[in-house]
Amino acid sequence: MKRLNFLAGTLSGLSVVASGDHFFAKALAQSPLPGLPGGDNRTLVLVNLIGGNDGLNCVVPHGNSQYYRVRPSLAIASSDVLHINSQVGFNPRMRSLKGLYDKGMVAVVQGVGYPDPNHSHFRSSEIWQTAAPETYMHTGWLGRYLDSAGLPDKNLFKGVAISQVLPEALVSERIDVPTIANLNHYGLVSDQDPYSRNAFAQDAHDRSLLFQSPYLGQVMQIEDHAQRGSEELPHLIGGYRTQASYPSSTIGKSLALAAQIIGSNIGTRVLYVSHGSFDTHVNQVQTQNNLLGQLSDALSAFYTDLAAHGNDKRVLTMTFSEFGRRIEENGARGTDHGEASPLFMVGGGVKGGVYGSDPDLNNTNMGNVKFSTDFRSVYATVLERWLGRPSAPVLGGQFSKLPILA
Protein backbone atom coordinates (compact mmCIF):
# COMPACT_ATOMS: atom_id res chain seq x y z
CA MET A 1 0.00 0.00 0.00
CA LYS A 2 1.40 3.36 -1.03
CA ARG A 3 0.80 6.80 0.38
CA LEU A 4 -2.71 7.82 1.18
CA ASN A 5 -4.46 11.08 0.62
CA PHE A 6 -6.88 12.85 2.81
CA LEU A 7 -9.60 15.39 2.42
CA ALA A 8 -10.32 17.88 5.14
CA GLY A 9 -13.30 20.05 4.53
CA THR A 10 -16.87 20.76 5.29
CA LEU A 11 -18.20 17.80 3.36
CA SER A 12 -15.44 15.32 3.10
CA GLY A 13 -14.20 14.55 6.57
CA LEU A 14 -11.49 11.93 6.28
CA SER A 15 -11.22 10.20 2.94
CA VAL A 16 -8.66 7.56 2.12
CA VAL A 17 -7.58 6.59 -1.37
CA ALA A 18 -5.36 3.58 -1.86
CA SER A 19 -3.13 3.57 -4.89
CA GLY A 20 -1.03 0.92 -6.55
CA ASP A 21 2.35 0.92 -8.21
CA HIS A 22 2.60 2.82 -11.46
CA PHE A 23 5.17 3.27 -14.14
CA PHE A 24 6.23 6.77 -13.09
CA ALA A 25 7.07 5.87 -9.52
CA LYS A 26 10.75 4.95 -9.85
CA ALA A 27 11.60 8.04 -11.88
CA LEU A 28 10.16 10.59 -9.50
CA ALA A 29 13.21 10.73 -7.24
CA GLN A 30 15.35 12.49 -9.85
CA SER A 31 17.31 15.61 -8.92
CA PRO A 32 16.16 19.15 -9.65
CA LEU A 33 17.19 20.55 -13.00
CA PRO A 34 20.50 22.38 -12.67
CA GLY A 35 20.47 26.00 -13.70
CA LEU A 36 16.69 26.26 -14.09
CA PRO A 37 14.74 28.72 -12.01
CA GLY A 38 12.55 26.66 -9.73
CA GLY A 39 12.86 29.37 -7.13
CA ASP A 40 11.84 28.20 -3.69
CA ASN A 41 9.39 31.06 -3.51
CA ARG A 42 7.43 30.38 -6.68
CA THR A 43 3.82 29.25 -6.72
CA LEU A 44 1.55 27.83 -9.40
CA VAL A 45 -2.18 28.53 -9.24
CA LEU A 46 -4.24 26.17 -11.38
CA VAL A 47 -7.76 27.31 -12.30
CA ASN A 48 -10.11 24.60 -13.59
CA LEU A 49 -12.85 25.94 -15.86
CA ILE A 50 -15.09 22.95 -15.24
CA GLY A 51 -17.62 21.74 -17.77
CA GLY A 52 -15.80 22.46 -21.02
CA ASN A 53 -15.27 26.13 -21.87
CA ASP A 54 -16.18 27.26 -25.39
CA GLY A 55 -12.86 28.59 -26.68
CA LEU A 56 -14.33 30.26 -29.76
CA ASN A 57 -16.49 32.65 -27.74
CA CYS A 58 -13.68 33.17 -25.23
CA VAL A 59 -10.82 34.03 -27.59
CA VAL A 60 -13.02 35.11 -30.47
CA PRO A 61 -11.84 34.58 -34.10
CA HIS A 62 -13.49 37.81 -35.25
CA GLY A 63 -11.40 37.89 -38.42
CA ASN A 64 -12.72 34.50 -39.62
CA SER A 65 -15.91 34.60 -41.72
CA GLN A 66 -16.55 30.90 -41.11
CA TYR A 67 -17.04 31.65 -37.40
CA TYR A 68 -19.95 33.96 -38.24
CA ARG A 69 -21.42 31.53 -40.77
CA VAL A 70 -21.69 28.55 -38.39
CA ARG A 71 -22.76 30.53 -35.33
CA PRO A 72 -25.63 32.73 -36.52
CA SER A 73 -26.99 33.35 -33.00
CA LEU A 74 -23.88 32.83 -30.84
CA ALA A 75 -21.15 34.68 -32.71
CA ILE A 76 -19.87 37.85 -31.05
CA ALA A 77 -19.82 40.88 -33.32
CA SER A 78 -16.35 42.03 -34.24
CA SER A 79 -17.19 45.50 -32.98
CA ASP A 80 -17.82 44.05 -29.49
CA VAL A 81 -14.68 41.90 -29.36
CA LEU A 82 -11.71 43.21 -27.37
CA HIS A 83 -9.24 42.99 -30.20
CA ILE A 84 -5.83 41.44 -29.68
CA ASN A 85 -5.03 41.59 -33.40
CA SER A 86 -6.82 41.47 -36.75
CA GLN A 87 -7.85 37.84 -36.23
CA VAL A 88 -8.66 37.21 -32.55
CA GLY A 89 -9.71 39.04 -29.42
CA PHE A 90 -11.19 38.54 -25.96
CA ASN A 91 -14.85 38.07 -25.12
CA PRO A 92 -16.24 41.56 -24.31
CA ARG A 93 -16.84 40.55 -20.68
CA MET A 94 -13.11 39.94 -20.21
CA ARG A 95 -12.12 43.58 -20.12
CA SER A 96 -10.19 43.19 -16.85
CA LEU A 97 -8.11 40.33 -18.27
CA LYS A 98 -7.53 42.35 -21.44
CA GLY A 99 -6.10 45.03 -19.17
CA LEU A 100 -3.59 42.50 -17.82
CA TYR A 101 -2.88 41.35 -21.39
CA ASP A 102 -2.08 44.93 -22.41
CA LYS A 103 0.44 45.04 -19.54
CA GLY A 104 2.19 41.96 -20.97
CA MET A 105 1.01 39.67 -18.17
CA VAL A 106 -1.18 37.24 -20.13
CA ALA A 107 -0.20 34.51 -22.57
CA VAL A 108 -2.98 33.02 -24.70
CA VAL A 109 -2.12 29.48 -25.80
CA GLN A 110 -4.27 28.45 -28.75
CA GLY A 111 -5.52 25.02 -29.74
CA VAL A 112 -4.57 23.08 -26.61
CA GLY A 113 -5.68 19.46 -26.49
CA TYR A 114 -4.46 15.88 -26.94
CA PRO A 115 -4.56 13.09 -29.53
CA ASP A 116 -7.70 10.96 -29.87
CA PRO A 117 -9.81 13.34 -27.76
CA ASN A 118 -12.45 11.96 -25.44
CA HIS A 119 -15.75 13.87 -25.27
CA SER A 120 -16.81 12.57 -21.86
CA HIS A 121 -16.59 15.11 -19.03
CA PHE A 122 -15.39 12.41 -16.62
CA ARG A 123 -12.71 10.81 -18.77
CA SER A 124 -11.42 14.00 -20.37
CA SER A 125 -11.15 15.68 -16.94
CA GLU A 126 -9.26 12.64 -15.74
CA ILE A 127 -6.89 12.87 -18.69
CA TRP A 128 -6.13 16.53 -18.06
CA GLN A 129 -5.70 16.01 -14.32
CA THR A 130 -3.51 12.90 -14.53
CA ALA A 131 -1.71 13.94 -17.76
CA ALA A 132 -2.11 10.40 -19.02
CA PRO A 133 -4.26 10.16 -22.19
CA GLU A 134 -3.25 6.60 -22.99
CA THR A 135 -3.67 4.96 -19.60
CA TYR A 136 -5.37 5.25 -16.23
CA MET A 137 -3.40 6.73 -13.34
CA HIS A 138 -4.04 6.84 -9.60
CA THR A 139 -2.05 10.06 -9.14
CA GLY A 140 -2.32 13.53 -10.64
CA TRP A 141 0.41 15.40 -12.46
CA LEU A 142 0.82 17.93 -9.66
CA GLY A 143 0.64 15.16 -7.07
CA ARG A 144 3.60 13.50 -8.77
CA TYR A 145 5.38 16.87 -8.83
CA LEU A 146 4.84 17.21 -5.07
CA ASP A 147 6.12 13.66 -4.53
CA SER A 148 9.30 14.49 -6.44
CA ALA A 149 10.01 18.04 -5.27
CA GLY A 150 11.77 17.27 -1.98
CA LEU A 151 9.82 19.91 -0.08
CA PRO A 152 10.12 20.03 3.74
CA ASP A 153 8.23 17.23 5.48
CA LYS A 154 7.12 19.52 8.30
CA ASN A 155 5.23 21.79 5.90
CA LEU A 156 1.61 20.67 5.79
CA PHE A 157 0.67 23.13 3.05
CA LYS A 158 2.98 22.28 0.13
CA GLY A 159 -0.13 21.99 -2.02
CA VAL A 160 -3.60 23.35 -1.21
CA ALA A 161 -6.91 22.77 -2.99
CA ILE A 162 -9.52 25.49 -2.51
CA SER A 163 -12.34 23.15 -3.33
CA GLN A 164 -15.05 20.89 -1.94
CA VAL A 165 -13.13 17.73 -2.82
CA LEU A 166 -9.53 16.83 -3.50
CA PRO A 167 -8.95 17.29 -7.25
CA GLU A 168 -7.35 14.39 -9.05
CA ALA A 169 -4.48 16.63 -10.21
CA LEU A 170 -3.24 16.82 -6.60
CA VAL A 171 -3.57 13.15 -5.64
CA SER A 172 -0.07 11.99 -4.72
CA GLU A 173 1.67 8.94 -3.36
CA ARG A 174 3.31 10.53 -0.33
CA ILE A 175 2.00 14.05 0.24
CA ASP A 176 -1.15 14.92 2.17
CA VAL A 177 -2.92 17.78 0.40
CA PRO A 178 -5.49 19.73 2.43
CA THR A 179 -8.73 20.66 0.74
CA ILE A 180 -10.34 23.89 1.92
CA ALA A 181 -13.75 24.92 0.71
CA ASN A 182 -14.09 27.74 3.22
CA LEU A 183 -11.57 28.80 5.85
CA ASN A 184 -14.26 29.33 8.48
CA HIS A 185 -15.41 25.72 8.20
CA TYR A 186 -12.02 24.12 7.53
CA GLY A 187 -11.48 21.01 9.60
CA LEU A 188 -12.36 17.35 9.81
CA VAL A 189 -16.06 16.76 10.00
CA SER A 190 -15.40 14.22 12.75
CA ASP A 191 -13.58 16.87 14.78
CA GLN A 192 -16.59 19.16 14.61
CA ASP A 193 -18.77 16.46 16.14
CA PRO A 194 -17.76 15.53 19.72
CA TYR A 195 -19.39 12.11 19.49
CA SER A 196 -17.56 11.18 16.27
CA ARG A 197 -14.28 12.59 17.57
CA ASN A 198 -14.42 10.59 20.79
CA ALA A 199 -15.53 7.41 19.04
CA PHE A 200 -12.65 7.58 16.57
CA ALA A 201 -10.09 8.20 19.30
CA GLN A 202 -11.37 5.33 21.42
CA ASP A 203 -11.41 2.84 18.54
CA ALA A 204 -7.99 3.85 17.31
CA HIS A 205 -6.36 3.24 20.67
CA ASP A 206 -8.41 0.26 21.84
CA ARG A 207 -5.91 -2.60 22.22
CA SER A 208 -8.64 -5.03 23.23
CA LEU A 209 -10.01 -5.20 19.70
CA LEU A 210 -9.36 -8.55 18.03
CA PHE A 211 -8.55 -6.94 14.68
CA GLN A 212 -5.93 -4.24 14.19
CA SER A 213 -5.56 -2.90 10.67
CA PRO A 214 -1.97 -2.85 9.35
CA TYR A 215 -2.85 0.52 7.82
CA LEU A 216 -4.01 2.07 11.08
CA GLY A 217 -0.68 3.87 11.64
CA GLN A 218 -0.90 5.62 8.27
CA VAL A 219 -4.52 6.55 8.82
CA MET A 220 -3.67 7.99 12.22
CA GLN A 221 -0.82 10.03 10.71
CA ILE A 222 -3.08 11.41 8.03
CA GLU A 223 -5.74 12.27 10.58
CA ASP A 224 -3.06 14.01 12.64
CA HIS A 225 -1.93 16.05 9.63
CA ALA A 226 -5.51 17.04 8.88
CA GLN A 227 -6.25 18.06 12.43
CA ARG A 228 -3.01 20.02 12.89
CA GLY A 229 -3.47 21.68 9.54
CA SER A 230 -6.97 22.86 10.35
CA GLU A 231 -5.74 24.28 13.65
CA GLU A 232 -2.60 25.94 12.26
CA LEU A 233 -3.76 27.48 8.98
CA PRO A 234 -6.00 30.24 10.38
CA HIS A 235 -3.16 31.38 12.64
CA LEU A 236 -0.54 31.18 9.88
CA ILE A 237 -2.46 33.36 7.43
CA GLY A 238 -4.38 35.50 9.90
CA GLY A 239 -1.98 38.45 9.65
CA TYR A 240 -2.46 38.97 5.92
CA ARG A 241 -4.30 42.10 4.84
CA THR A 242 -5.97 42.08 1.42
CA GLN A 243 -5.09 45.06 -0.78
CA ALA A 244 -7.70 44.63 -3.50
CA SER A 245 -11.45 44.67 -3.90
CA TYR A 246 -12.41 41.15 -4.92
CA PRO A 247 -15.73 40.40 -6.60
CA SER A 248 -18.22 38.51 -4.44
CA SER A 249 -18.31 35.56 -6.85
CA THR A 250 -17.08 32.13 -5.78
CA ILE A 251 -13.97 32.48 -7.94
CA GLY A 252 -13.34 35.89 -6.40
CA LYS A 253 -13.48 34.47 -2.88
CA SER A 254 -11.29 31.51 -3.87
CA LEU A 255 -8.58 33.73 -5.34
CA ALA A 256 -8.76 36.06 -2.33
CA LEU A 257 -7.99 33.07 -0.09
CA ALA A 258 -5.25 31.97 -2.50
CA ALA A 259 -3.60 35.41 -2.24
CA GLN A 260 -3.84 35.17 1.55
CA ILE A 261 -2.11 31.79 1.60
CA ILE A 262 0.57 32.92 -0.86
CA GLY A 263 1.18 36.22 0.91
CA SER A 264 1.61 34.51 4.27
CA ASN A 265 4.68 32.66 2.94
CA ILE A 266 3.84 29.25 4.39
CA GLY A 267 5.66 27.39 1.63
CA THR A 268 2.74 26.57 -0.65
CA ARG A 269 3.99 25.68 -4.14
CA VAL A 270 0.71 24.69 -5.77
CA LEU A 271 -2.85 25.99 -5.33
CA TYR A 272 -5.93 24.71 -7.11
CA VAL A 273 -9.27 26.48 -7.57
CA SER A 274 -12.25 25.72 -9.79
CA HIS A 275 -14.82 27.83 -11.63
CA GLY A 276 -17.96 26.94 -13.54
CA SER A 277 -19.91 25.19 -14.86
CA PHE A 278 -19.16 26.01 -18.50
CA ASP A 279 -21.27 23.10 -19.82
CA THR A 280 -23.35 25.34 -22.08
CA HIS A 281 -25.54 23.11 -24.25
CA VAL A 282 -28.45 25.56 -23.95
CA ASN A 283 -28.60 29.37 -24.08
CA GLN A 284 -24.85 29.68 -23.86
CA VAL A 285 -24.27 33.40 -24.22
CA GLN A 286 -25.42 34.71 -20.86
CA THR A 287 -24.01 31.80 -18.85
CA GLN A 288 -20.59 31.84 -20.45
CA ASN A 289 -20.31 35.61 -20.55
CA ASN A 290 -21.11 35.84 -16.84
CA LEU A 291 -18.58 33.16 -15.96
CA LEU A 292 -15.86 34.73 -18.11
CA GLY A 293 -16.57 38.13 -16.59
CA GLN A 294 -16.29 36.70 -13.08
CA LEU A 295 -13.02 34.98 -13.97
CA SER A 296 -11.60 38.09 -15.58
CA ASP A 297 -12.50 40.40 -12.68
CA ALA A 298 -11.27 37.92 -10.07
CA LEU A 299 -7.90 37.47 -11.80
CA SER A 300 -7.47 41.23 -12.06
CA ALA A 301 -8.16 41.69 -8.34
CA PHE A 302 -5.88 38.75 -7.55
CA TYR A 303 -2.91 40.31 -9.33
CA THR A 304 -3.63 43.73 -7.87
CA ASP A 305 -3.48 42.12 -4.44
CA LEU A 306 -0.36 40.12 -5.26
CA ALA A 307 1.40 43.19 -6.66
CA ALA A 308 0.59 45.23 -3.56
CA HIS A 309 2.43 42.61 -1.51
CA GLY A 310 5.27 42.18 -4.02
CA ASN A 311 4.13 38.70 -5.04
CA ASP A 312 2.93 39.18 -8.62
CA LYS A 313 6.20 38.05 -10.19
CA ARG A 314 6.43 34.84 -8.19
CA VAL A 315 2.90 33.59 -8.90
CA LEU A 316 1.95 31.93 -12.19
CA THR A 317 -1.74 31.26 -12.85
CA MET A 318 -2.82 28.76 -15.49
CA THR A 319 -6.36 27.97 -16.60
CA PHE A 320 -7.56 24.74 -18.16
CA SER A 321 -10.81 23.05 -19.15
CA GLU A 322 -11.44 19.42 -20.06
CA PHE A 323 -12.35 20.35 -23.65
CA GLY A 324 -13.70 23.14 -25.82
CA ARG A 325 -17.06 23.08 -27.59
CA ARG A 326 -18.06 22.17 -31.14
CA ILE A 327 -17.51 24.83 -33.77
CA GLU A 328 -21.11 24.93 -34.98
CA GLU A 329 -23.85 26.01 -32.61
CA ASN A 330 -26.70 23.59 -31.87
CA GLY A 331 -30.46 24.15 -32.10
CA ALA A 332 -30.72 25.28 -28.48
CA ARG A 333 -28.49 28.36 -28.86
CA GLY A 334 -25.67 26.46 -27.23
CA THR A 335 -22.74 24.28 -28.15
CA ASP A 336 -21.98 20.60 -27.51
CA HIS A 337 -18.81 18.90 -26.35
CA GLY A 338 -15.83 19.62 -28.56
CA GLU A 339 -12.10 19.27 -28.48
CA ALA A 340 -9.23 21.79 -28.42
CA SER A 341 -9.54 25.23 -26.85
CA PRO A 342 -7.29 28.06 -25.63
CA LEU A 343 -5.89 28.39 -22.12
CA PHE A 344 -4.42 31.38 -20.30
CA MET A 345 -1.20 31.81 -18.37
CA VAL A 346 -1.07 34.93 -16.21
CA GLY A 347 1.57 36.57 -14.06
CA GLY A 348 4.55 38.86 -13.83
CA GLY A 349 6.81 36.05 -15.06
CA VAL A 350 4.87 35.53 -18.28
CA LYS A 351 5.92 36.80 -21.70
CA GLY A 352 2.56 38.06 -22.88
CA GLY A 353 1.17 37.34 -26.33
CA VAL A 354 -0.62 34.72 -28.40
CA TYR A 355 1.08 31.34 -28.77
CA GLY A 356 0.27 28.48 -31.09
CA SER A 357 -1.96 28.46 -34.14
CA ASP A 358 -5.34 30.16 -34.31
CA PRO A 359 -8.18 27.63 -34.85
CA ASP A 360 -8.62 26.54 -38.47
CA LEU A 361 -12.40 26.38 -38.80
CA ASN A 362 -12.21 24.84 -42.28
CA ASN A 363 -9.91 21.99 -41.32
CA THR A 364 -11.64 20.26 -38.45
CA ASN A 365 -11.79 16.92 -36.70
CA MET A 366 -15.41 15.83 -37.17
CA GLY A 367 -16.62 19.40 -36.72
CA ASN A 368 -14.33 20.19 -33.81
CA VAL A 369 -11.27 22.41 -33.45
CA LYS A 370 -8.17 20.25 -34.00
CA PHE A 371 -5.55 20.43 -31.32
CA SER A 372 -2.28 22.08 -32.32
CA THR A 373 -0.60 22.25 -28.89
CA ASP A 374 -0.33 19.16 -26.72
CA PHE A 375 -1.39 20.05 -23.18
CA ARG A 376 1.58 18.09 -21.89
CA SER A 377 3.88 20.62 -23.56
CA VAL A 378 2.23 23.31 -21.45
CA TYR A 379 2.68 21.17 -18.34
CA ALA A 380 6.32 20.47 -19.24
CA THR A 381 6.91 24.22 -19.59
CA VAL A 382 5.42 24.87 -16.15
CA LEU A 383 7.29 22.02 -14.47
CA GLU A 384 10.70 22.81 -15.92
CA ARG A 385 10.68 26.56 -16.39
CA TRP A 386 8.57 27.60 -13.44
CA LEU A 387 8.81 24.91 -10.79
CA GLY A 388 12.31 23.75 -11.78
CA ARG A 389 11.68 20.02 -11.88
CA PRO A 390 12.33 17.49 -14.66
CA SER A 391 9.07 16.98 -16.52
CA ALA A 392 9.63 13.55 -18.06
CA PRO A 393 9.24 11.56 -14.81
CA VAL A 394 6.03 13.41 -14.04
CA LEU A 395 4.56 13.27 -17.56
CA GLY A 396 5.91 9.87 -18.62
CA GLY A 397 7.83 11.26 -21.60
CA GLN A 398 9.53 14.25 -23.15
CA PHE A 399 7.42 17.08 -24.52
CA SER A 400 8.54 20.30 -26.18
CA LYS A 401 8.55 23.45 -24.09
CA LEU A 402 6.88 26.72 -25.01
CA PRO A 403 8.70 30.10 -24.86
CA ILE A 404 6.06 31.59 -22.57
CA LEU A 405 7.96 32.24 -19.36
CA ALA A 406 10.56 34.93 -18.88
Residue pairs with C-beta under 8 A, 6 or more apart in sequence:
1 18
1 215
1 218
2 18
2 19
2 20
2 21
2 173
2 174
3 19
3 147
3 172
3 173
3 174
3 175
3 218
4 16
4 17
4 18
4 176
4 215
4 218
4 219
4 222
5 15
5 16
5 17
5 143
5 166
5 171
5 172
5 176
5 177
5 222
6 14
6 15
6 16
6 166
6 176
6 177
6 178
6 222
6 223
6 225
6 226
7 13
7 14
7 15
7 165
7 166
7 179
8 14
8 178
8 179
8 180
8 186
8 187
8 188
8 226
8 229
8 230
9 163
9 164
9 165
9 179
9 180
9 181
9 185
9 186
10 164
10 181
10 182
10 185
10 186
10 189
11 164
11 165
11 181
11 189
12 164
12 165
12 166
12 179
12 189
13 188
13 189
13 190
14 188
14 189
14 190
14 219
14 222
14 223
14 226
15 166
16 219
16 222
17 138
17 171
19 138
19 139
19 171
19 173
20 138
22 137
22 138
22 139
23 396
24 137
24 139
24 144
24 393
24 394
24 396
25 173
27 392
27 393
28 144
28 147
28 148
28 173
28 393
28 394
29 148
30 148
30 390
30 393
31 390
32 38
32 150
32 388
32 389
32 390
33 384
33 388
33 389
33 390
36 384
36 385
36 388
37 385
37 386
37 388
38 386
38 387
38 388
38 389
39 314
39 388
41 265
41 314
42 269
42 314
42 315
42 316
42 349
42 386
42 387
42 388
43 262
43 268
43 269
43 270
43 271
43 314
43 315
43 316
44 142
44 269
44 270
44 271
44 315
44 316
44 317
44 318
44 382
44 386
44 387
45 255
45 258
45 262
45 270
45 271
45 272
45 273
45 315
45 316
45 317
45 318
46 142
46 169
46 270
46 271
46 272
46 273
46 317
46 318
46 320
47 251
47 273
47 274
47 275
47 295
47 317
47 318
47 319
47 320
48 167
48 272
48 273
48 274
48 275
48 276
48 319
48 320
48 321
49 275
49 276
49 278
49 291
49 295
49 319
49 320
49 321
50 125
50 274
50 275
50 276
50 277
50 278
50 321
50 322
51 121
51 276
51 277
51 278
51 279
51 280
51 321
51 322
52 121
52 124
52 278
52 279
52 321
52 322
52 323
52 324
52 325
52 337
52 338
53 276
53 278
53 288
53 321
53 324
53 325
53 341
54 278
54 280
54 284
54 288
54 324
54 325
54 335
54 338
54 341
55 324
55 325
55 340
55 341
55 342
55 359
55 369
56 67
56 71
56 324
56 325
56 327
56 341
56 359
56 369
57 74
57 75
57 76
57 91
57 284
57 285
57 288
58 90
58 91
58 94
58 288
58 292
58 341
58 342
59 84
59 88
59 89
59 90
59 91
59 108
59 110
59 342
60 67
60 76
60 81
60 88
60 89
60 90
60 91
61 67
61 87
61 88
61 358
61 359
61 361
62 76
62 77
62 78
62 81
62 83
62 87
62 88
62 89
63 78
63 86
63 87
63 88
64 87
64 358
64 359
64 361
66 361
66 362
67 75
67 327
67 361
68 75
70 327
70 328
70 329
70 361
71 327
71 328
71 329
72 329
73 329
73 333
74 284
74 285
74 329
74 333
74 334
74 335
76 91
76 92
80 92
81 89
81 90
81 91
81 92
82 89
82 90
82 91
82 92
82 94
82 95
82 98
83 89
84 90
84 101
84 108
84 354
85 354
87 358
88 108
88 110
88 354
88 358
90 97
90 98
90 101
91 288
91 289
91 292
92 289
93 289
93 290
93 292
93 293
93 296
94 292
94 293
94 295
94 296
95 296
96 296
96 297
96 299
96 300
97 106
97 295
97 296
97 299
97 300
97 344
97 346
98 296
99 300
100 106
100 299
100 300
100 303
100 346
101 108
101 352
103 352
104 350
104 351
104 352
105 303
105 312
105 346
105 347
105 348
105 350
105 352
106 344
106 345
106 346
106 350
106 352
107 344
107 345
107 346
107 350
107 351
107 352
107 353
107 354
107 355
107 404
108 342
108 344
108 353
108 354
108 355
109 342
109 343
109 344
109 345
109 355
109 356
109 373
109 378
109 402
109 404
110 342
110 354
110 355
110 356
110 357
110 358
110 359
110 372
110 373
111 340
111 341
111 342
111 356
111 357
111 358
111 359
111 369
111 370
111 371
111 372
111 373
112 320
112 340
112 341
112 342
112 343
112 356
112 371
112 373
112 374
112 375
112 378
113 323
113 324
113 339
113 340
113 341
113 369
113 370
113 371
113 373
113 374
113 375
114 127
114 133
114 371
114 374
114 375
114 376
115 133
115 371
115 374
116 133
117 124
117 323
117 339
117 340
117 365
117 368
117 371
118 124
118 127
119 323
119 337
119 338
119 339
121 279
121 322
121 337
124 322
124 323
125 168
125 322
126 136
126 168
127 133
127 322
128 169
128 320
128 322
128 375
129 140
129 141
129 167
129 168
129 169
130 136
130 137
130 139
130 140
130 141
130 168
130 169
131 137
131 140
131 141
131 375
131 376
131 379
131 394
131 395
131 396
132 396
138 171
139 147
139 171
139 172
139 173
140 167
140 168
140 169
140 170
140 171
140 172
141 169
141 379
141 394
141 395
142 159
142 169
142 170
142 270
142 272
143 159
143 169
143 170
143 171
143 172
143 173
143 175
143 177
144 172
144 173
144 393
144 394
145 270
145 383
145 387
145 389
145 394
146 158
146 159
146 170
146 172
146 175
146 177
146 269
146 270
147 172
147 173
147 174
147 175
148 389
148 390
148 393
148 394
149 158
149 269
149 387
149 389
151 158
151 175
151 267
151 269
152 158
152 267
155 266
155 267
156 176
156 178
156 225
156 228
156 229
156 232
157 178
157 229
157 233
157 236
157 261
157 266
157 267
157 268
158 175
158 177
158 267
158 268
158 269
158 270
159 170
159 172
159 175
159 177
159 268
159 269
159 270
159 271
159 272
160 177
160 178
160 179
160 180
160 261
160 268
160 270
160 271
160 272
161 167
161 170
161 177
161 178
161 179
161 180
161 271
161 272
162 180
162 181
162 254
162 257
162 258
162 271
162 272
162 273
163 179
163 180
163 181
163 272
163 273
163 274
164 179
164 181
165 179
166 177
166 179
167 272
167 274
169 272
170 177
170 270
170 272
171 177
176 222
176 225
176 226
178 186
178 226
178 229
178 230
178 233
180 186
180 233
180 257
183 233
183 234
183 237
183 257
186 230
186 233
186 234
187 226
187 227
187 230
187 231
188 223
188 226
188 227
188 230
189 196
190 196
190 197
190 200
191 197
191 227
191 230
200 223
203 209
204 216
204 220
213 219
233 266
236 264
236 266
237 260
237 261
237 263
237 264
237 266
239 264
240 259
240 260
240 263
240 264
242 256
242 259
242 260
242 305
243 304
243 305
243 308
243 309
244 256
244 259
244 301
244 302
244 304
244 305
244 308
245 301
246 252
246 253
246 255
246 256
246 298
246 301
246 302
246 305
247 294
247 297
247 298
247 301
249 294
249 297
249 298
250 275
250 294
251 273
251 275
251 294
251 295
251 298
252 294
252 297
252 298
252 301
254 273
254 274
254 275
254 298
255 273
255 298
255 299
255 301
255 302
256 301
256 302
256 305
258 271
258 273
258 302
259 302
259 305
259 306
259 309
259 311
261 268
261 271
262 268
262 271
262 306
262 311
262 315
263 305
263 306
263 309
263 311
269 387
275 291
275 294
275 295
276 291
278 287
278 288
278 291
278 321
280 287
280 288
280 325
280 334
280 335
281 330
281 332
281 334
281 335
281 336
282 332
282 333
282 334
283 332
283 333
283 334
284 329
284 333
284 334
284 335
285 333
295 319
299 317
299 346
302 317
303 312
303 346
303 347
303 348
306 312
306 315
307 348
312 347
312 348
313 347
313 348
313 349
314 348
314 349
315 347
315 348
316 345
316 346
316 347
316 349
316 350
316 382
316 386
316 405
317 344
317 345
317 346
317 347
318 343
318 344
318 345
318 346
318 378
318 382
319 343
319 344
319 345
320 343
320 375
321 341
321 343
323 337
323 338
323 339
323 340
323 341
324 338
324 339
324 340
324 341
324 342
324 368
324 369
325 335
325 336
325 337
325 338
325 341
326 335
326 336
326 337
326 338
326 367
326 368
327 338
327 359
327 361
327 364
327 367
327 368
327 369
328 335
328 367
329 335
330 336
338 368
338 369
339 365
339 368
339 369
339 370
339 371
340 359
340 368
340 369
340 370
340 371
340 372
340 373
341 369
343 375
343 378
345 378
345 404
345 405
349 386
349 405
349 406
350 404
350 405
350 406
351 403
351 404
351 405
351 406
355 373
355 402
355 403
355 404
356 372
356 373
357 372
357 373
359 369
359 370
360 369
360 370
361 369
363 370
364 370
373 402
374 399
376 395
376 397
376 399
377 399
377 400
377 401
377 402
378 402
379 391
379 394
379 395
379 399
380 391
380 395
380 398
380 399
380 400
380 401
381 401
381 402
381 404
381 405
383 389
383 390
383 391
383 394
383 395
384 390
384 391
384 401
385 401
385 405
386 405
391 398
391 399
392 398
